[in-house]
């Protein structure tokens, strides 16, 4: 049970980081 929760938590963090990286990539660096 705890293992399942841990996996979901890690996935949420990866998803968050991924969306941030995509946002950064979409915004051209000045």
Phi and psi restraints in degrees (value plus and minus 20) as a CYANA .aco file:
   2 UNK   PHI     -84.5   -44.5
   2 UNK   PSI     -55.9   -15.9
   3 UNK   PHI     -83.3   -43.3
   3 UNK   PSI     -60.8   -20.8
   4 UNK   PHI     -82.2   -42.2
   4 UNK   PSI     -63.0   -23.0
   5 UNK   PHI     -83.9   -43.9
   5 UNK   PSI     -62.8   -22.8
   6 UNK   PHI     -80.4   -40.4
   6 UNK   PSI     -62.1   -22.1
   7 UNK   PHI     -84.4   -44.4
   7 UNK   PSI     -63.1   -23.1
   8 UNK   PHI     -82.8   -42.8
   8 UNK   PSI     -59.4   -19.4
   9 UNK   PHI     -84.3   -44.3
   9 UNK   PSI     -67.0   -27.0
  10 UNK   PHI     -81.8   -41.8
  10 UNK   PSI     -60.3   -20.3
  11 UNK   PHI     -83.3   -43.3
  11 UNK   PSI     -59.6   -19.6
  12 UNK   PHI     -83.2   -43.2
  12 UNK   PSI     -61.0   -21.0
  13 UNK   PHI     -86.1   -46.1
  13 UNK   PSI     -65.4   -25.4
  14 UNK   PHI     -80.1   -40.1
  14 UNK   PSI     -61.7   -21.7
  15 UNK   PHI     -82.8   -42.8
  15 UNK   PSI     -62.4   -22.4
  16 UNK   PHI     -82.3   -42.3
  16 UNK   PSI     -70.0   -30.0
  17 UNK   PHI     -81.2   -41.2
  17 UNK   PSI     -61.9   -21.9
  18 UNK   PHI     -79.8   -39.8
  18 UNK   PSI     -64.7   -24.7
  19 UNK   PHI     -87.2   -47.2
  19 UNK   PSI     -54.7   -14.7
  20 UNK   PHI     -85.6   -45.6
  20 UNK   PSI     -65.4   -25.4
  21 UNK   PHI     -82.2   -42.2
  21 UNK   PSI     -59.9   -19.9
  22 UNK   PHI     -84.9   -44.9
  22 UNK   PSI     -61.2   -21.2
  23 UNK   PHI     -81.0   -41.0
  23 UNK   PSI     -63.7   -23.7
  24 UNK   PHI     -82.3   -42.3
  24 UNK   PSI     -62.5   -22.5
  25 UNK   PHI     -86.7   -46.7
  25 UNK   PSI     -54.9   -14.9
  26 UNK   PHI     -94.7   -54.7
  26 UNK   PSI     -47.3    -7.3
  27 UNK   PHI    -110.2   -70.2
  27 UNK   PSI      95.5   135.5
  28 UNK   PHI     -85.2   -45.2
  28 UNK   PSI     118.8   158.8
  29 UNK   PHI     -95.0   -55.0
  29 UNK   PSI     117.9   157.9
